[in-house]
Amino acid sequence: MLSVALGYGLVLATAVIVIFADILLKLAADQGQSVYHHHVLSGCALYVLSALIWFGAMQSVGIAQAGMAYAMFTLVALCAIGVCWFNEPFGLREMAGLGCAILAMVLMVRFH
């Protein structure tokens, strides 16, 4: 059980790191920066770090479970960022989508 919890924790860490990398790349792209700008290089370094953490997650959970968890964590984080940072609406459709993602995650969890 601890190994599974660690695996999902690593999947969560991967999702958070990738989201930060995406934000850095978006900032650089919006500002018309070159590939050598520190935002781009930092984003790429974060992608490498996320791949190493993802490798650790793969040692604890199956790829289907990790993929579902990653998608769910990313969906929840991006909804929160959209609502809090960009003042996007959060209505019934978004609630239903999050509910389905969480239900899918619960259905996919396998305890070793």
C-alpha positions in Angstrom: 0.0 0.0 0.0 2.8 2.4 0.8 4.4 1.7 -2.5 1.2 2.5 -4.3 0.8 5.8 -2.3 4.4 6.7 -3.2 3.7 6.0 -6.8 0.7 8.3 -6.9 2.7 10.9 -5.0 5.3 10.8 -7.7 2.6 11.0 -10.4 1.3 14.1 -8.7 4.8 15.6 -8.5 5.3 14.9 -12.2 2.0 16.7 -13.0 2.9 19.8 -10.9 6.4 20.0 -12.5 5.0 19.7 -16.0 2.4 22.4 -15.3 5.2 24.8 -14.1 7.2 23.9 -17.2 4.2 24.6 -19.4 3.7 28.0 -17.7 7.3 29.0 -18.3 7.1 28.0 -22.0 3.8 29.9 -22.4 5.4 33.0 -20.9 8.4 32.8 -23.2 6.1 32.2 -26.2 3.8 35.1 -25.4 6.8 37.4 -25.0 8.4 36.2 -28.3 11.5 34.9 -26.6 14.1 32.8 -28.3 14.7 29.1 -27.6 17.7 30.2 -25.5 15.7 32.4 -23.1 15.9 31.3 -19.5 12.2 30.5 -19.4 12.5 28.0 -22.2 15.7 26.4 -20.8 14.1 26.2 -17.4 11.0 24.7 -18.8 13.0 22.1 -20.7 15.0 21.3 -17.5 11.7 20.8 -15.6 10.5 18.4 -18.3 13.7 16.3 -17.8 13.1 16.3 -14.1 9.5 15.2 -14.6 10.6 12.3 -16.8 13.0 11.1 -14.0 10.2 11.3 -11.4 7.8 9.6 -13.8 10.3 6.7 -14.1 10.1 6.4 -10.3 6.3 6.3 -10.4 6.4 3.6 -13.0 8.2 1.4 -10.5 5.2 1.6 -8.1 2.1 1.7 -10.2 1.0 0.4 -13.6 1.1 2.7 -16.6 -2.7 2.8 -17.0 -3.1 3.8 -13.4 -0.3 6.4 -13.6 -1.7 7.8 -16.8 -5.2 8.1 -15.4 -3.8 9.8 -12.2 -1.7 12.1 -14.2 -4.6 13.2 -16.3 -6.8 13.7 -13.3 -4.2 15.6 -11.3 -3.6 17.8 -14.4 -7.3 18.4 -15.0 -7.9 19.4 -11.4 -4.8 21.8 -11.4 -5.7 23.4 -14.7 -9.3 23.9 -13.6 -8.0 25.6 -10.4 -5.6 27.8 -12.4 -8.3 28.7 -14.8 -10.7 29.7 -12.1 -8.3 31.4 -9.7 -5.8 33.0 -12.1 -7.8 33.6 -15.3 -11.2 34.1 -13.7 -12.8 31.4 -15.9 -16.3 30.2 -15.0 -16.7 26.9 -13.0 -20.2 25.7 -13.6 -22.0 22.4 -13.7 -20.2 21.1 -16.8 -16.8 21.6 -15.1 -18.0 20.1 -11.9 -19.3 17.0 -13.8 -16.1 16.7 -15.7 -14.0 16.8 -12.5 -16.4 14.3 -10.9 -16.0 11.9 -13.8 -12.2 12.3 -13.7 -12.1 11.5 -10.0 -14.5 8.6 -10.4 -12.3 7.2 -13.2 -9.3 7.5 -10.9 -11.1 5.6 -8.2 -12.1 2.9 -10.6 -8.5 2.6 -11.9 -6.7 2.3 -8.6 -5.3 -1.2 -8.0 -3.8 -2.1 -4.6 -1.0 -4.6 -4.8 
